[in-house]
Amino acid sequence: MSSKIWVLVASSARAILFSAEDRGGSLHNEERWEDAMARLHDQDINTDRPGRSFDSHGEGRHAMEPRVDPKTEEAEHFARFVGEHLRETMQAQGGCERLHLIAAPEFLGHLRNCLDHHLQTKIVSEIPKDLVMLDSEDIRKHLPDFL
């Protein structure tokens, strides 16, 4: 990937890295990552029964709720995975000058938190939309005319 313009389109289950040759160019699919666990239901991600706890007053017992729901935890895990692979790709390819992020709103925050400082300085736009199922031509229509 010799291009210095990257566009990352992501959701909690899939991420696609595109590149563009120039600021007005079309997008070329470079890499794709998928997280099969993200498509599972909560009960399929965490198959263990919740632990039990005593009430603070009295003798009652109840199931303990997890601190973070399994879907959110899996989304955070996938965001870390994508962030690490972007960093590795940047090192292997000599970096990028501009990075455009397009991600589902709930995933965009996870992703932003998982990008290292160097990648964060390259972000020139963020679009909070889930466009991961669109083809490159349709994704390009959601980006500025000049990348």
N, CA, C and O atoms as a GROMACS GRO file, in nm:
protein
  588
    1MET      N    1   0.085  -0.117   0.000
    1MET     CA    2   0.000   0.000   0.000
    1MET      C    3   0.090   0.123   0.000
    1MET      O    4   0.150   0.157   0.102
    2SER      N    5   0.100   0.188  -0.111
    2SER     CA    6   0.188   0.303  -0.122
    2SER      C    7   0.115   0.435  -0.097
    2SER      O    8   0.178   0.540  -0.086
    3SER      N    9  -0.016   0.429  -0.089
    3SER     CA   10  -0.095   0.550  -0.072
    3SER      C   11  -0.076   0.610   0.066
    3SER      O   12  -0.054   0.537   0.163
    4LYS      N   13  -0.085   0.738   0.074
    4LYS     CA   14  -0.072   0.808   0.202
    4LYS      C   15  -0.207   0.854   0.256
    4LYS      O   16  -0.212   0.921   0.359
    5ILE      N   17  -0.318   0.819   0.187
    5ILE     CA   18  -0.451   0.854   0.233
    5ILE      C   19  -0.525   0.724   0.265
    5ILE      O   20  -0.541   0.637   0.179
    6TRP      N   21  -0.568   0.712   0.390
    6TRP     CA   22  -0.640   0.592   0.433
    6TRP      C   23  -0.780   0.629   0.477
    6TRP      O   24  -0.804   0.737   0.530
    7VAL      N   25  -0.872   0.537   0.453
    7VAL     CA   26  -1.009   0.550   0.500
    7VAL      C   27  -1.042   0.419   0.572
    7VAL      O   28  -1.038   0.312   0.511
    8LEU      N   29  -1.076   0.428   0.699
    8LEU     CA   30  -1.115   0.310   0.775
    8LEU      C   31  -1.266   0.315   0.795
    8LEU      O   32  -1.320   0.411   0.850
    9VAL      N   33  -1.334   0.210   0.749
    9VAL     CA   34  -1.478   0.197   0.766
    9VAL      C   35  -1.498   0.080   0.861
    9VAL      O   36  -1.450  -0.031   0.835
   10ALA      N   37  -1.571   0.103   0.972
   10ALA     CA   38  -1.577  -0.002   1.074
   10ALA      C   39  -1.711  -0.006   1.146
   10ALA      O   40  -1.786   0.092   1.153
   11SER      N   41  -1.738  -0.124   1.199
   11SER     CA   42  -1.849  -0.146   1.292
   11SER      C   43  -1.793  -0.240   1.398
   11SER      O   44  -1.675  -0.276   1.394
   12SER      N   45  -1.875  -0.279   1.492
   12SER     CA   46  -1.825  -0.365   1.599
   12SER      C   47  -1.792  -0.506   1.552
   12SER      O   48  -1.735  -0.584   1.628
   13ALA      N   49  -1.827  -0.542   1.429
   13ALA     CA   50  -1.802  -0.676   1.378
   13ALA      C   51  -1.709  -0.680   1.257
   13ALA      O   52  -1.655  -0.786   1.225
   14ARG      N   53  -1.690  -0.567   1.190
   14ARG     CA   54  -1.612  -0.568   1.065
   14ARG      C   55  -1.541  -0.434   1.047
   14ARG      O   56  -1.595  -0.329   1.082
   15ALA      N   57  -1.420  -0.439   0.993
   15ALA     CA   58  -1.346  -0.317   0.961
   15ALA      C   59  -1.277  -0.338   0.827
   15ALA      O   60  -1.222  -0.444   0.798
   16ILE      N   61  -1.281  -0.233   0.745
   16ILE     CA   62  -1.218  -0.238   0.614
   16ILE      C   63  -1.130  -0.114   0.599
   16ILE      O   64  -1.174  -0.002   0.624
   17LEU      N   65  -1.007  -0.136   0.559
   17LEU     CA   66  -0.913  -0.027   0.534
   17LEU      C   67  -0.904  -0.004   0.384
   17LEU      O   68  -0.869  -0.094   0.308
   18PHE      N   69  -0.935   0.118   0.343
   18PHE     CA   70  -0.923   0.159   0.204
   18PHE      C   71  -0.808   0.257   0.191
   18PHE      O   72  -0.767   0.320   0.289
   19SER      N   73  -0.757   0.269   0.070
   19SER     CA   74  -0.657   0.371   0.041
   19SER      C   75  -0.699   0.447  -0.084
   19SER      O   76  -0.779   0.398  -0.164
   20ALA      N   77  -0.645   0.566  -0.098
   20ALA     CA   78  -0.669   0.647  -0.217
   20ALA      C   79  -0.534   0.699  -0.265
   20ALA      O   80  -0.448   0.736  -0.185
   21GLU      N   81  -0.517   0.701  -0.396
   21GLU     CA   82  -0.390   0.745  -0.454
   21GLU      C   83  -0.370   0.896  -0.439
   21GLU      O   84  -0.258   0.943  -0.417
   22ASP      N   85  -0.479   0.971  -0.453
   22ASP     CA   86  -0.470   1.116  -0.440
   22ASP      C   87  -0.594   1.167  -0.370
   22ASP      O   88  -0.687   1.090  -0.344
   23ARG      N   89  -0.599   1.295  -0.342
   23ARG     CA   90  -0.707   1.351  -0.261
   23ARG      C   91  -0.843   1.348  -0.329
   23ARG      O   92  -0.945   1.360  -0.261
   24GLY      N   93  -0.847   1.332  -0.459
   24GLY     CA   94  -0.974   1.322  -0.530
   24GLY      C   95  -0.999   1.183  -0.585
   24GLY      O   96  -1.093   1.162  -0.661
   25GLY      N   97  -0.916   1.089  -0.546
   25GLY     CA   98  -0.920   0.956  -0.605
   25GLY      C   99  -1.025   0.863  -0.549
   25GLY      O  100  -1.090   0.892  -0.449
   26SER      N  101  -1.039   0.751  -0.618
   26SER     CA  102  -1.132   0.648  -0.574
   26SER      C  103  -1.066   0.562  -0.466
   26SER      O  104  -0.944   0.566  -0.448
   27LEU      N  105  -1.148   0.486  -0.394
   27LEU     CA  106  -1.099   0.403  -0.284
   27LEU      C  107  -1.064   0.263  -0.333
   27LEU      O  108  -1.132   0.206  -0.417
   28HIS      N  109  -0.954   0.210  -0.279
   28HIS     CA  110  -0.909   0.075  -0.310
   28HIS      C  111  -0.905  -0.005  -0.181
   28HIS      O  112  -0.846   0.039  -0.082
   29ASN      N  113  -0.966  -0.122  -0.183
   29ASN     CA  114  -0.971  -0.208  -0.066
   29ASN      C  115  -0.832  -0.264  -0.037
   29ASN      O  116  -0.772  -0.328  -0.123
   30GLU      N  117  -0.781  -0.240   0.083
   30GLU     CA  118  -0.647  -0.286   0.119
   30GLU      C  119  -0.650  -0.402   0.217
   30GLU      O  120  -0.584  -0.504   0.196
   31GLU      N  121  -0.725  -0.387   0.326
   31GLU     CA  122  -0.731  -0.491   0.428
   31GLU      C  123  -0.872  -0.500   0.484
   31GLU      O  124  -0.948  -0.404   0.479
   32ARG      N  125  -0.904  -0.617   0.538
   32ARG     CA  126  -1.036  -0.641   0.596
   32ARG      C  127  -1.016  -0.726   0.721
   32ARG      O  128  -0.941  -0.824   0.721
   33TRP      N  129  -1.086  -0.687   0.828
   33TRP     CA  130  -1.082  -0.764   0.952
   33TRP      C  131  -1.225  -0.789   0.997
   33TRP      O  132  -1.311  -0.701   0.985
   34GLU      N  133  -1.251  -0.909   1.047
   34GLU     CA  134  -1.384  -0.942   1.096
   34GLU      C  135  -1.375  -1.005   1.234
   34GLU      O  136  -1.277  -1.072   1.267
   35ASP      N  137  -1.479  -0.984   1.313
   35ASP     CA  138  -1.488  -1.040   1.447
   35ASP      C  139  -1.617  -1.122   1.454
   35ASP      O  140  -1.726  -1.067   1.472
   36ALA      N  141  -1.603  -1.253   1.440
   36ALA     CA  142  -1.721  -1.342   1.441
   36ALA      C  143  -1.791  -1.339   1.576
   36ALA      O  144  -1.913  -1.358   1.582
   37MET      N  145  -1.719  -1.316   1.684
   37MET     CA  146  -1.779  -1.313   1.818
   37MET      C  147  -1.880  -1.199   1.831
   37MET      O  148  -1.976  -1.210   1.907
   38ALA      N  149  -1.859  -1.090   1.761
   38ALA     CA  150  -1.947  -0.974   1.773
   38ALA      C  151  -2.087  -1.001   1.722
   38ALA      O  152  -2.182  -0.932   1.760
   39ARG      N  153  -2.102  -1.100   1.637
   39ARG     CA  154  -2.233  -1.131   1.582
   39ARG      C  155  -2.316  -1.222   1.672
   39ARG      O  156  -2.435  -1.243   1.648
   40LEU      N  157  -2.254  -1.276   1.776
   40LEU     CA  158  -2.325  -1.366   1.866
   40LEU      C  159  -2.415  -1.288   1.962
   40LEU      O  160  -2.396  -1.169   1.985
   41HIS      N  161  -2.512  -1.357   2.017
   41HIS     CA  162  -2.597  -1.298   2.120
   41HIS      C  163  -2.522  -1.297   2.252
   41HIS      O  164  -2.427  -1.373   2.271
   42ASP      N  165  -2.565  -1.211   2.344
   42ASP     CA  166  -2.500  -1.201   2.475
   42ASP      C  167  -2.485  -1.338   2.541
   42ASP      O  168  -2.377  -1.370   2.592
   43GLN      N  169  -2.590  -1.417   2.541
   43GLN     CA  170  -2.584  -1.545   2.610
   43GLN      C  171  -2.489  -1.643   2.542
   43GLN      O  172  -2.442  -1.738   2.605
   44ASP      N  173  -2.460  -1.622   2.413
   44ASP     CA  174  -2.366  -1.709   2.343
   44ASP      C  175  -2.221  -1.665   2.364
   44ASP      O  176  -2.130  -1.747   2.355
   45ILE      N  177  -2.200  -1.537   2.392
   45ILE     CA  178  -2.065  -1.488   2.419
   45ILE      C  179  -2.021  -1.534   2.557
   45ILE      O  180  -1.909  -1.582   2.575
   46ASN      N  181  -2.108  -1.518   2.654
   46ASN     CA  182  -2.076  -1.554   2.791
   46ASN      C  183  -2.166  -1.670   2.832
   46ASN      O  184  -2.280  -1.648   2.872
   47THR      N  185  -2.115  -1.792   2.821
   47THR     CA  186  -2.198  -1.909   2.848
   47THR      C  187  -2.201  -1.947   2.995
   47THR      O  188  -2.282  -2.032   3.034
   48ASP      N  189  -2.117  -1.889   3.077
   48ASP     CA  190  -2.119  -1.919   3.220
   48ASP      C  191  -2.238  -1.852   3.286
   48ASP      O  192  -2.280  -1.743   3.246
   49ARG      N  193  -2.292  -1.918   3.386
   49ARG     CA  194  -2.398  -1.857   3.464
   49ARG      C  195  -2.336  -1.750   3.553
   49ARG      O  196  -2.221  -1.764   3.595
   50PRO      N  197  -2.411  -1.643   3.581
   50PRO     CA  198  -2.355  -1.538   3.667
   50PRO      C  199  -2.332  -1.590   3.808
   50PRO      O  200  -2.401  -1.681   3.855
   51GLY      N  201  -2.234  -1.531   3.876
   51GLY     CA  202  -2.207  -1.567   4.014
   51GLY      C  203  -2.322  -1.526   4.104
   51GLY      O  204  -2.410  -1.451   4.062
   52ARG      N  205  -2.321  -1.573   4.228
   52ARG     CA  206  -2.427  -1.542   4.323
   52ARG      C  207  -2.367  -1.461   4.436
   52ARG      O  208  -2.250  -1.476   4.471
   53SER      N  209  -2.450  -1.377   4.493
   53SER     CA  210  -2.404  -1.290   4.600
   53SER      C  211  -2.512  -1.280   4.706
   53SER      O  212  -2.631  -1.295   4.677
   54PHE      N  213  -2.471  -1.253   4.828
   54PHE     CA  214  -2.566  -1.230   4.937
   54PHE      C  215  -2.607  -1.083   4.936
   54PHE      O  216  -2.528  -0.995   4.900
   55ASP      N  217  -2.730  -1.057   4.976
   55ASP     CA  218  -2.775  -0.919   4.994
   55ASP      C  219  -2.696  -0.856   5.107
   55ASP      O  220  -2.651  -0.925   5.198
   56SER      N  221  -2.679  -0.725   5.101
   56SER     CA  222  -2.608  -0.657   5.209
   56SER      C  223  -2.690  -0.654   5.337
   56SER      O  224  -2.633  -0.645   5.446
   57HIS      N  225  -2.821  -0.662   5.326
   57HIS     CA  226  -2.910  -0.668   5.441
   57HIS      C  227  -2.999  -0.790   5.427
   57HIS      O  228  -3.069  -0.803   5.327
   58GLY      N  229  -2.999  -0.876   5.521
   58GLY     CA  230  -3.086  -0.993   5.517
   58GLY      C  231  -3.014  -1.115   5.465
   58GLY      O  232  -2.892  -1.117   5.452
   59GLU      N  233  -3.092  -1.217   5.436
   59GLU     CA  234  -3.034  -1.345   5.399
   59GLU      C  235  -3.056  -1.380   5.252
   59GLU      O  236  -3.025  -1.493   5.211
   60GLY      N  237  -3.108  -1.289   5.173
   60GLY     CA  238  -3.135  -1.318   5.033
   60GLY      C  239  -3.009  -1.332   4.949
   60GLY      O  240  -2.905  -1.273   4.979
   61ARG      N  241  -3.020  -1.410   4.843
   61ARG     CA  242  -2.911  -1.424   4.746
   61ARG      C  243  -2.965  -1.388   4.609
   61ARG      O  244  -3.084  -1.404   4.581
   62HIS      N  245  -2.878  -1.339   4.525
   62HIS     CA  246  -2.920  -1.303   4.390
   62HIS      C  247  -2.803  -1.318   4.294
   62HIS      O  248  -2.687  -1.324   4.335
   63ALA      N  249  -2.836  -1.325   4.165
   63ALA     CA  250  -2.731  -1.335   4.063
   63ALA      C  251  -2.663  -1.200   4.049
   63ALA      O  252  -2.728  -1.095   4.054
   64MET      N  253  -2.533  -1.204   4.030
   64MET     CA  254  -2.456  -1.081   4.012
   64MET      C  255  -2.459  -1.041   3.864
   64MET      O  256  -2.447  -1.126   3.776
   65GLU      N  257  -2.476  -0.914   3.840
   65GLU     CA  258  -2.473  -0.863   3.704
   65GLU      C  259  -2.327  -0.834   3.664
   65GLU      O  260  -2.249  -0.788   3.747
   66PRO      N  261  -2.290  -0.862   3.538
   66PRO     CA  262  -2.154  -0.827   3.496
   66PRO      C  263  -2.138  -0.674   3.492
   66PRO      O  264  -2.234  -0.601   3.470
   67ARG      N  265  -2.016  -0.628   3.516
   67ARG     CA  266  -1.990  -0.483   3.514
   67ARG      C  267  -2.008  -0.423   3.375
   67ARG      O  268  -2.058  -0.311   3.361
   68VAL      N  269  -1.968  -0.498   3.273
   68VAL     CA  270  -1.981  -0.454   3.134
   68VAL      C  271  -2.054  -0.564   3.058
   68VAL      O  272  -2.024  -0.682   3.075
   69ASP      N  273  -2.150  -0.525   2.975
   69ASP     CA  274  -2.221  -0.630   2.903
   69ASP      C  275  -2.128  -0.692   2.799
   69ASP      O  276  -2.037  -0.626   2.749
   70PRO      N  277  -2.150  -0.819   2.766
   70PRO     CA  278  -2.059  -0.892   2.676
   70PRO      C  279  -2.043  -0.828   2.539
   70PRO      O  280  -1.933  -0.833   2.482
   71LYS      N  281  -2.148  -0.769   2.482
   71LYS     CA  282  -2.138  -0.707   2.350
   71LYS      C  283  -2.044  -0.587   2.353
   71LYS      O  284  -1.964  -0.568   2.261
   72THR      N  285  -2.054  -0.505   2.458
   72THR     CA  286  -1.967  -0.389   2.471
   72THR      C  287  -1.823  -0.433   2.489
   72THR      O  288  -1.731  -0.376   2.430
   73GLU      N  289  -1.803  -0.535   2.572
   73GLU     CA  290  -1.668  -0.586   2.595
   73GLU      C  291  -1.607  -0.640   2.465
   73GLU      O  292  -1.488  -0.619   2.439
   74GLU      N  293  -1.686  -0.710   2.385
   74GLU     CA  294  -1.637  -0.763   2.258
   74GLU      C  295  -1.606  -0.650   2.160
   74GLU      O  296  -1.509  -0.658   2.084
   75ALA      N  297  -1.689  -0.544   2.159
   75ALA     CA  298  -1.664  -0.429   2.073
   75ALA      C  299  -1.533  -0.361   2.111
   75ALA      O  300  -1.456  -0.321   2.023
   76GLU      N  301  -1.506  -0.347   2.241
   76GLU     CA  302  -1.380  -0.287   2.287
   76GLU      C  303  -1.262  -0.374   2.246
   76GLU      O  304  -1.158  -0.322   2.206
   77HIS      N  305  -1.278  -0.505   2.257
   77HIS     CA  306  -1.172  -0.598   2.217
   77HIS      C  307  -1.143  -0.583   2.068
   77HIS      O  308  -1.026  -0.577   2.028
   78PHE      N  309  -1.247  -0.577   1.985
   78PHE     CA  310  -1.228  -0.563   1.840
   78PHE      C  311  -1.165  -0.427   1.806
   78PHE      O  312  -1.083  -0.418   1.715
   79ALA      N  313  -1.204  -0.322   1.877
   79ALA     CA  314  -1.145  -0.190   1.853
   79ALA      C  315  -0.994  -0.193   1.883
   79ALA      O  316  -0.916  -0.134   1.808
   80ARG      N  317  -0.954  -0.260   1.991
   80ARG     CA  318  -0.811  -0.274   2.022
   80ARG      C  319  -0.739  -0.351   1.911
   80ARG      O  320  -0.628  -0.315   1.871
   81PHE      N  321  -0.803  -0.458   1.862
   81PHE     CA  322  -0.748  -0.539   1.754
   81PHE      C  323  -0.726  -0.454   1.628
   81PHE      O  324  -0.619  -0.458   1.568
   82VAL      N  325  -0.827  -0.377   1.590
   82VAL     CA  326  -0.817  -0.291   1.471
   82VAL      C  327  -0.709  -0.185   1.490
   82VAL      O  328  -0.630  -0.160   1.400
   83GLY      N  329  -0.707  -0.122   1.608
   83GLY     CA  330  -0.605  -0.021   1.636
   83GLY      C  331  -0.464  -0.075   1.626
   83GLY      O  332  -0.376  -0.009   1.571
   84GLU      N  333  -0.443  -0.195   1.678
   84GLU     CA  334  -0.311  -0.259   1.671
   84GLU      C  335  -0.273  -0.291   1.527
   84GLU      O  336  -0.159  -0.269   1.487
   85HIS      N  337  -0.367  -0.343   1.449
   85HIS     CA  338  -0.337  -0.374   1.309
   85HIS      C  339  -0.312  -0.248   1.227
   85HIS      O  340  -0.229  -0.249   1.136
   86LEU      N  341  -0.382  -0.141   1.255
   86LEU     CA  342  -0.354  -0.015   1.185
   86LEU      C  343  -0.213   0.034   1.216
   86LEU      O  344  -0.140   0.079   1.128
   87ARG      N  345  -0.176   0.024   1.343
   87ARG     CA  346  -0.040   0.066   1.383
   87ARG      C  347   0.065  -0.018   1.312
   87ARG      O  348   0.164   0.035   1.261
   88GLU      N  349   0.044  -0.149   1.308
   88GLU     CA  350   0.138  -0.238   1.240
   88GLU      C  351   0.144  -0.210   1.090
   88GLU      O  352   0.253  -0.210   1.032
   89THR      N  353   0.031  -0.185   1.029
   89THR     CA  354   0.026  -0.153   0.886
   89THR      C  355   0.099  -0.022   0.859
   89THR      O  356   0.173  -0.009   0.761
   90MET      N  357   0.078   0.075   0.947
   90MET     CA  358   0.145   0.203   0.931
   90MET      C  359   0.297   0.186   0.939
   90MET      O  360   0.370   0.246   0.859
   91GLN      N  361   0.344   0.107   1.033
   91GLN     CA  362   0.488   0.084   1.045
   91GLN      C  363   0.543   0.010   0.924
   91GLN      O  364   0.650   0.045   0.873
   92ALA      N  365   0.471  -0.090   0.877
   92ALA     CA  366   0.517  -0.170   0.764
   92ALA      C  367   0.516  -0.092   0.633
   92ALA      O  368   0.603  -0.113   0.548
   93GLN      N  369   0.419  -0.002   0.617
   93GLN     CA  370   0.403   0.070   0.491
   93GLN      C  371   0.465   0.209   0.491
   93GLN      O  372   0.459   0.279   0.390
   94GLY      N  373   0.522   0.249   0.601
   94GLY     CA  374   0.584   0.380   0.606
   94GLY      C  375   0.488   0.491   0.645
   94GLY      O  376   0.521   0.609   0.630
   95GLY      N  377   0.372   0.456   0.693
   95GLY     CA  378   0.281   0.556   0.747
   95GLY      C  379   0.178   0.605   0.648
   95GLY      O  380   0.175   0.565   0.531
   96CYS      N  381   0.094   0.694   0.698
   96CYS     CA  382  -0.004   0.761   0.614
   96CYS      C  383  -0.004   0.908   0.653
   96CYS      O  384   0.037   0.945   0.764
   97GLU      N  385  -0.049   0.991   0.562
   97GLU     CA  386  -0.055   1.135   0.590
   97GLU      C  387  -0.191   1.175   0.642
   97GLU      O  388  -0.202   1.267   0.723
   98ARG      N  389  -0.297   1.106   0.595
   98ARG     CA  390  -0.433   1.144   0.630
   98ARG      C  391  -0.513   1.017   0.658
   98ARG      O  392  -0.501   0.918   0.586
   99LEU      N  393  -0.594   1.022   0.764
   99LEU     CA  394  -0.678   0.908   0.802
   99LEU      C  395  -0.821   0.957   0.822
   99LEU      O  396  -0.847   1.047   0.902
  100HIS      N  397  -0.912   0.897   0.748
  100HIS     CA  398  -1.054   0.928   0.762
  100HIS      C  399  -1.119   0.808   0.833
  100HIS      O  400  -1.101   0.694   0.791
  101LEU      N  401  -1.195   0.834   0.939
  101LEU     CA  402  -1.264   0.729   1.012
  101LEU      C  403  -1.414   0.737   0.985
  101LEU      O  404  -1.476   0.842   0.999
  102ILE      N  405  -1.470   0.626   0.945
  102ILE     CA  406  -1.615   0.613   0.930
  102ILE      C  407  -1.653   0.492   1.012
  102ILE      O  408  -1.614   0.380   0.980
  103ALA      N  409  -1.730   0.512   1.117
  103ALA     CA  410  -1.765   0.400   1.204
  103ALA      C  411  -1.903   0.421   1.263
  103ALA      O  412  -1.950   0.533   1.279
  104ALA      N  413  -1.965   0.309   1.296
  104ALA     CA  414  -2.093   0.314   1.365
  104ALA      C  415  -2.075   0.400   1.490
  104ALA      O  416  -1.973   0.387   1.558
  105PRO      N  417  -2.171   0.487   1.521
  105PRO     CA  418  -2.154   0.582   1.632
  105PRO      C  419  -2.108   0.518   1.763
  105PRO      O  420  -2.018   0.571   1.829
  106GLU      N  421  -2.168   0.406   1.800
  106GLU     CA  422  -2.130   0.344   1.927
  106GLU      C  423  -1.989   0.283   1.922
  106GLU      O  424  -1.925   0.266   2.025
  107PHE      N  425  -1.941   0.250   1.801
  107PHE     CA  426  -1.808   0.191   1.786
  107PHE      C  427  -1.701   0.297   1.768
  107PHE      O  428  -1.584   0.273   1.800
  108LEU      N  429  -1.738   0.413   1.716
  108LEU     CA  430  -1.640   0.518   1.689
  108LEU      C  431  -1.562   0.558   1.814
  108LEU      O  432  -1.441   0.576   1.809
  109GLY      N  433  -1.632   0.571   1.927
  109GLY     CA  434  -1.565   0.607   2.052
  109GLY      C  435  -1.467   0.500   2.097
  109GLY      O  436  -1.356   0.532   2.140
  110HIS      N  437  -1.506   0.373   2.086
  110HIS     CA  438  -1.414   0.264   2.122
  110HIS      C  439  -1.291   0.269   2.033
  110HIS      O  440  -1.178   0.254   2.081
  111LEU      N  441  -1.313   0.289   1.906
  111LEU     CA  442  -1.202   0.291   1.810
  111LEU      C  443  -1.108   0.407   1.836
  111LEU      O  444  -0.986   0.390   1.837
  112ARG      N  445  -1.164   0.524   1.858
  112ARG     CA  446  -1.082   0.643   1.884
  112ARG      C  447  -0.991   0.621   2.006
  112ARG      O  448  -0.875   0.662   2.006
  113ASN      N  449  -1.046   0.557   2.109
  113ASN     CA  450  -0.969   0.532   2.231
  113ASN      C  451  -0.857   0.430   2.212
  113ASN      O  452  -0.763   0.425   2.291
  114CYS      N  453  -0.867   0.348   2.108
  114CYS     CA  454  -0.770   0.241   2.087
  114CYS      C  455  -0.662   0.275   1.984
  114CYS      O  456  -0.574   0.194   1.958
  115LEU      N  457  -0.669   0.393   1.925
  115LEU     CA  458  -0.566   0.434   1.830
  115LEU      C  459  -0.453   0.501   1.907
  115LEU      O  460  -0.476   0.581   1.997
  116ASP      N  461  -0.330   0.468   1.870
  116ASP     CA  462  -0.218   0.532   1.939
  116ASP      C  463  -0.209   0.680   1.900
  116ASP      O  464  -0.274   0.726   1.807
  117HIS      N  465  -0.127   0.752   1.973
  117HIS     CA  466  -0.118   0.897   1.954
  117HIS      C  467  -0.078   0.933   1.811
  117HIS      O  468  -0.132   1.028   1.754
  118HIS      N  469   0.013   0.859   1.753
  118HIS     CA  470   0.059   0.889   1.618
  118HIS      C  471  -0.056   0.877   1.517
  118HIS      O  472  -0.071   0.963   1.430
  119LEU      N  473  -0.136   0.772   1.529
  119LEU     CA  474  -0.252   0.757   1.439
  119LEU      C  475  -0.356   0.864   1.465
  119LEU      O  476  -0.417   0.915   1.371
  120GLN      N  477  -0.378   0.900   1.590
  120GLN     CA  478  -0.476   1.003   1.623
  120GLN      C  479  -0.440   1.137   1.560
  120GLN      O  480  -0.530   1.214   1.523
  121THR      N  481  -0.312   1.166   1.547
  121THR     CA  482  -0.271   1.292   1.485
  121THR      C  483  -0.296   1.293   1.335
  121THR      O  484  -0.297   1.399   1.273
  122LYS      N  485  -0.317   1.177   1.276
  122LYS     CA  486  -0.341   1.166   1.131
  122LYS      C  487  -0.489   1.177   1.094
  122LYS      O  488  -0.522   1.191   0.977
  123ILE      N  489  -0.579   1.171   1.194
  123ILE     CA  490  -0.723   1.175   1.166
  123ILE      C  491  -0.762   1.314   1.118
  123ILE      O  492  -0.738   1.414   1.185
  124VAL      N  493  -0.823   1.319   0.999
  124VAL     CA  494  -0.867   1.447   0.943
  124VAL      C  495  -1.019   1.458   0.939
  124VAL      O  496  -1.073   1.569   0.928
  125SER      N  497  -1.089   1.344   0.949
  125SER     CA  498  -1.235   1.349   0.956
  125SER      C  499  -1.288   1.224   1.024
  125SER      O  500  -1.227   1.117   1.019
  126GLU      N  501  -1.403   1.241   1.088
  126GLU     CA  502  -1.474   1.130   1.150
  126GLU      C  503  -1.621   1.139   1.108
  126GLU      O  504  -1.683   1.245   1.118
  127ILE      N  505  -1.674   1.029   1.062
  127ILE     CA  506  -1.814   1.024   1.020
  127ILE      C  507  -1.881   0.915   1.103
  127ILE      O  508  -1.849   0.797   1.086
  128PRO      N  509  -1.974   0.952   1.191
  128PRO     CA  510  -2.039   0.853   1.277
  128PRO      C  511  -2.156   0.783   1.206
  128PRO      O  512  -2.272   0.808   1.238
  129LYS      N  513  -2.124   0.696   1.111
  129LYS     CA  514  -2.225   0.621   1.037
  129LYS      C  515  -2.176   0.479   1.016
  129LYS      O  516  -2.056   0.454   1.003
  130ASP      N  517  -2.269   0.386   1.014
  130ASP     CA  518  -2.236   0.246   0.988
  130ASP      C  519  -2.248   0.221   0.838
  130ASP      O  520  -2.356   0.194   0.788
  131LEU      N  521  -2.136   0.231   0.768
  131LEU     CA  522  -2.134   0.216   0.622
  131LEU      C  523  -2.055   0.093   0.578
  131LEU      O  524  -2.022   0.079   0.461
  132VAL      N  525  -2.026   0.005   0.672
  132VAL     CA  526  -1.936  -0.107   0.644
  132VAL      C  527  -1.991  -0.204   0.540
  132VAL      O  528  -1.914  -0.278   0.479
  133MET      N  529  -2.122  -0.205   0.518
  133MET     CA  530  -2.180  -0.297   0.420
  133MET      C  531  -2.186  -0.237   0.278
  133MET      O  532  -2.224  -0.305   0.183
  134LEU      N  533  -2.148  -0.110   0.264
  134LEU     CA  534  -2.152  -0.045   0.133
  134LEU      C  535  -2.025  -0.076   0.054
  134LEU      O  536  -1.922  -0.111   0.112
  135ASP      N  537  -2.033  -0.063  -0.078
  135ASP     CA  538  -1.913  -0.082  -0.160
  135ASP      C  539  -1.832   0.048  -0.160
  135ASP      O  540  -1.879   0.151  -0.112
  136SER      N  541  -1.712   0.042  -0.215
  136SER     CA  542  -1.620   0.156  -0.210
  136SER      C  543  -1.675   0.280  -0.279
  136SER      O  544  -1.649   0.392  -0.234
  137GLU      N  545  -1.750   0.263  -0.387
  137GLU     CA  546  -1.806   0.380  -0.457
  137GLU      C  547  -1.910   0.451  -0.371
  137GLU      O  548  -1.913   0.574  -0.368
  138ASP      N  549  -1.994   0.376  -0.303
  138ASP     CA  550  -2.095   0.438  -0.217
  138ASP      C  551  -2.032   0.501  -0.093
  138ASP      O  552  -2.077   0.605  -0.046
  139ILE      N  553  -1.928   0.439  -0.040
  139ILE     CA  554  -1.857   0.497   0.074
  139ILE      C  555  -1.792   0.628   0.034
  139ILE      O  556  -1.794   0.725   0.110
  140ARG      N  557  -1.735   0.632  -0.085
  140ARG     CA  558  -1.667   0.754  -0.134
  140ARG      C  559  -1.763   0.872  -0.140
  140ARG      O  560  -1.722   0.986  -0.121
  141LYS      N  561  -1.892   0.846  -0.166
  141LYS     CA  562  -1.991   0.954  -0.173
  141LYS      C  563  -2.015   1.020  -0.038
  141LYS      O  564  -2.061   1.134  -0.033
  142HIS      N  565  -1.985   0.952   0.070
  142HIS     CA  566  -2.003   1.007   0.205
  142HIS      C  567  -1.882   1.086   0.253
  142HIS      O  568  -1.887   1.151   0.358
  143LEU      N  569  -1.774   1.082   0.178
  143LEU     CA  570  -1.650   1.151   0.215
  143LEU      C  571  -1.643   1.287   0.146
  143LEU      O  572  -1.714   1.311   0.048
  144PRO      N  573  -1.557   1.376   0.196
  144PRO     CA  574  -1.539   1.505   0.128
  144PRO      C  575  -1.488   1.484  -0.015
  144PRO      O  576  -1.428   1.381  -0.046
  145ASP      N  577  -1.512   1.582  -0.101
  145ASP     CA  578  -1.465   1.571  -0.239
  145ASP      C  579  -1.314   1.553  -0.246
  145ASP      O  580  -1.263   1.478  -0.329
  146PHE      N  581  -1.243   1.623  -0.158
  146PHE     CA  582  -1.098   1.612  -0.156
  146PHE      C  583  -1.055   1.551  -0.023
  146PHE      O  584  -1.072   1.612   0.083
  147LEU      N  585  -1.000   1.432  -0.031
  147LEU     CA  586  -0.957   1.360   0.089
  147LEU      C  587  -0.835   1.425   0.148
  147LEU      O  588  -0.783   1.379   0.250
   0.00000   0.00000   0.00000
